Amino acid sequence: TWEHIEFIVATLSDGLRDQRDRALILVAYDTLLRRSELANLRVDDLAMQADESATILVRHSKTDPSQEGTMKWLAPTTVTHVTTWLTQSNIRTGPLFRRVHKSSAIGEALSAEGIHRALQRMAQLAGLLEGISGHSCRVGATQDMVAAGVDLSAVMHAGSWKSPRMPARYAERLLAARSGMAQLAKKQGR
C-alpha cells in the first residue's frame, strides 16, 4: 500500500542503486505492472506531461497478446525520482531499469527476477519481511484505490484487467466491509 511505499522510499539512501530502487518501486505502484512488464520498460517510451506527470508505453503485457501496447500514467513525484535515476545513471535511451554493480557501473537491463530481488531488498531494509513479491505493488495499489472509493472500471483500467475478478480478489477484505450486509447493519445501528 502507499503507506508501505512511503516508508520504503524514506529508508533508501542517495546511492545509485537506491535511486534506481526508489524509481522502480514508485513506477511499480503507479503502473500496477507485473515484474516482467517493469523489466521491459524503456526510457524512449517515457513522455513528460505539462503537469509534471508522465506516461509510459508498455510494449509487452500478459493482457496484450497482440502487443499493441498500452499507456500507463506516472505521478509527478514518481517522475521526479525517475528523472533523478536517469540523470545520475546517465541513461538516455534503452532499458529504464538496469543493474547497478558494486562499482556503481551501470549494467544490463534488470530481469524480472532482478526486480523481484530489488523489491525483496527494499522490504528487508525497511523491516517489512512478510509477503513481499513482484505483485505486492499491484495488490497494494488496487487496495488503495478501492479504499479511496475509486470506480471499479478505473481500477480495472489501471491494472489492465478485462474482468473484475482479480481486483475484487485483491480487495476482498475491503469489499466485504462495503457489502450489502455491512451497509444494512450500519443502517440498523449495529
Buried (B, 14 or more C-beta within 10 A) or exposed (E): BEEBBEBBBEBBEEEBBBBBBBBBBBBBBBBBBBBBBBBBBBBEBBEEEEEEBBBBBBBBBEEBEEEEEBEBEBBEEBBBBBBBBBEBBEBEEEBBBBBBEEEEEBEEBBBBEBBBEBBBBBBEBBEBEEEBEBBBBBBBBBBBBBBEEBEBEEBBEBBBBEEEEBBBEBBEEBBEEEEEEEEEEEEEEE
